[in-house]
Amino acid sequence: MLAALDFIATFKDRRQCFADLLQISRTQLGLVEADDYPQLLRLLGGKQQIIGRLEAISSHEPQLWDKWRRERERLAPGARELCEQALAETETLLAELLEHERIATESLARRRDQTALQLAAVAGGSRVNQAYSDCLAPVTHRHLDLDQ
């Protein structure tokens, strides 16, 4: 049955995309924690390619879910079971992926806030230094004269 094979292939492709995204998300969190932003940018490029694959799957079969609802009862039990298994695995992967993405987003936000605080402290130190520089002795008296 051609329709069954199409459903199985499409659902397995989607499942693989989400498995790949989950693996990237796990790696992404490690790179964020390690402050390895160059590698993180390369990884995000790969992530975008996988998202592009998901979009291609969706555009190839835009009525997939409507067709699935209409035809799943007509599929052979074995084919329907394979489809439902792939869909269930995809849902599990997606839930785990969303959790990893939430954690990575929180980590990035925390690091952004820490950086903002550090920059504010540096800027404050700069302003203090500028304030005191007006009170310093003239430039000629700031150097150590070794001949004295």
N, C-alpha and C positions, 0 to 999 in steps of 0.2 A: 504494500500500500504506500504510494508515493507521499501522500499527505503525512502519514505517520513518520516516515523517514525525514521529511522536512521539519516536522515539529521536533523530533529527537535531535537532529543536527543543530537546529537553531537554539534549542534550550541548552544543549551541551556547550555550544559556543559561548552563550551568555554566561553560563556557569564558569567556564574557563576564564572569561574576562574578569569576572568578579574575584575568582581565586587569584589571578595575577594582580589585580588591584589591592587585594588584601596583603599579598606578599610585599608589594611596594609600600603599602602603608606601614607595615611592620618595620621595614628598612628606613622609611622616612622618619619615623619616631626616633630611631637610633641616631640618625644624622642630625636631627634637631637637637637632641640632648648632647651630642658631641660638637655642636656648633660648626658642622662641616657643610657650610652653605654652598660652596661650589658643587660638591657632589649632590647635595639636595636639589639644586637646580637641574642637574642632569637627570636625576631620578624623576623629577616632576615632568620633564619632557617625555620620558617613557610612559608616565602615567597618562599624559595627554593623548599619546598614541593609542593606548588601550581604550580610553574614553571615545576616541574616534572610531575604534572598531565597534564599540557598543552602538554608537550612532549609525554606523553603516548597517549593522544588523537590523536596527529599528527602521531605517529608511528602505531597506531591501524588502521588508515585510511589514508595512505600516499597519495593517489590519490583523496582525498576529494574534492579539489577545481576543478579538472578536471571533476569529476563525477557531481558535482553541476552544472557546466556550461552546461554539456551535458543534464542533466536530469531535470533541474528546470522548463523548459517549459512543460514538460510532467507531472509534479506533479499537483494534484488537486489544484485549486485556494486557498482554505483555507490553505492547507499544505504549499504551496509556500509562502503565506502571513506570516504564522507563522515563516518560515525560514528567510524570508527577514526582518521581525521585529527583530528577535533575532540577525541577522547580523548587522542591523542598531544600535541596542542597544550596541552591542559589539564594534562597531566603536566609538560610543560616549564615552563609558567607556575607551577605549584604548586612545583616545585623552586626556581625563581628566587624566588618569594614566600617560601618557607621560609628561604632564605639572607638575604634582606633583613630578615626578621623577626628572625633570629638576630643580625644586625649591629645592628639598632636596639635589641634587648634588651641586648646587650653595651654599647652606647653609653649607654643609660639607667642601667645598673648602674654603669658607670664614673663617670658624673656624680653618681649617688647617693653613691658612696663618696667622691668629691672633696668633695661638700657636707658629708658627715659629718665629714671631716677638718677642713674649714674651721670648722664649728660647734664642734668640739672645741677648736680653737685659740682661737676667740673666747671660749668658756667658760673655758678656761685663763687667758686674758688678764684676764677678769673676776675670776677668783679671785685672781690676782696683784694686781690693782688694789684689791680689797677688803682683801687682806692688808696692803698698804702704806698704805691709808687710815687705819688705826689709828695709824700712826706719824706722820701729818702734824700740823702745828701746828694749834692750835685755829682754828675758823672765823674768828675776828676777825683773825687774822694771815694769812689766805689772800688777802685783797683788797689791791689796790694803792691806797694812800692818796695821791692827787695833791696834797694840801696839804702834804705833808712835803718 
